[in-house]
């Protein structure tokens, strides 16, 4: 029987998606994006911010955290 490895990244993103939390993505360029996580896969995340969806490739993300209350 194959053992399913739990990916910490997928677990964190799935929990954030399920709870509808506002997230802050800090990109490697230093820019920050704040919004609600809509979906994700192995390579990218989609964030909804100010009524639009932003697709960001994971390799461009430095950190992901819950957004502070004053940011949304």
C-alpha positions in Angstrom: 0.0 0.0 0.0 1.6 3.3 -1.0 2.3 5.8 1.7 1.0 9.4 1.0 3.5 12.0 2.0 2.0 15.2 3.3 3.5 18.3 1.7 3.7 21.1 4.2 3.2 23.7 1.5 0.1 22.1 0.2 -1.3 21.6 3.7 -0.7 25.3 4.6 -2.3 26.6 1.3 -5.2 24.2 1.5 -6.0 25.3 5.1 -5.8 29.0 4.1 -8.1 28.3 1.1 -10.6 26.4 3.2 -10.7 29.2 5.8 -10.9 32.0 3.3 -8.1 33.9 5.0 -6.5 37.0 3.5 -2.9 36.2 2.6 0.1 38.3 2.0 2.6 37.0 -0.6 6.0 38.7 -0.6 7.6 38.3 -4.0 11.4 37.9 -4.6 11.2 41.4 -6.2 10.2 42.9 -2.8 6.6 43.6 -3.9 3.8 42.4 -1.7 0.4 41.1 -2.8 -2.5 40.9 -0.4 -5.8 39.1 -1.1 -7.8 35.9 -0.7 -6.4 32.6 -2.0 -8.6 31.3 -4.7 -6.7 28.2 -5.9 -3.3 26.7 -6.3 -1.4 23.9 -7.9 2.2 22.6 -8.1 3.5 25.7 -9.9 1.2 28.7 -9.2 -1.2 30.3 -6.8 -4.2 32.5 -7.7 -5.0 35.4 -5.4 -8.1 37.5 -5.5 -7.3 41.1 -4.8 -9.6 44.2 -5.3 -12.0 42.3 -7.5 -9.4 40.8 -9.8 -7.5 37.5 -9.9 -3.7 37.5 -9.9 -1.8 34.4 -11.0 1.6 34.2 -9.4 4.2 31.5 -10.1 5.5 29.9 -6.9 9.1 30.3 -7.9 8.5 34.1 -7.7 7.3 34.0 -4.1 9.7 34.5 -1.2 7.2 34.2 1.7 3.5 33.5 2.3 1.7 34.6 5.5 -1.7 35.5 6.7 -2.3 39.2 6.1 -2.3 41.6 9.1 -5.8 43.0 9.8 -4.9 46.5 8.6 -3.8 45.2 5.2 -7.2 44.0 3.9 
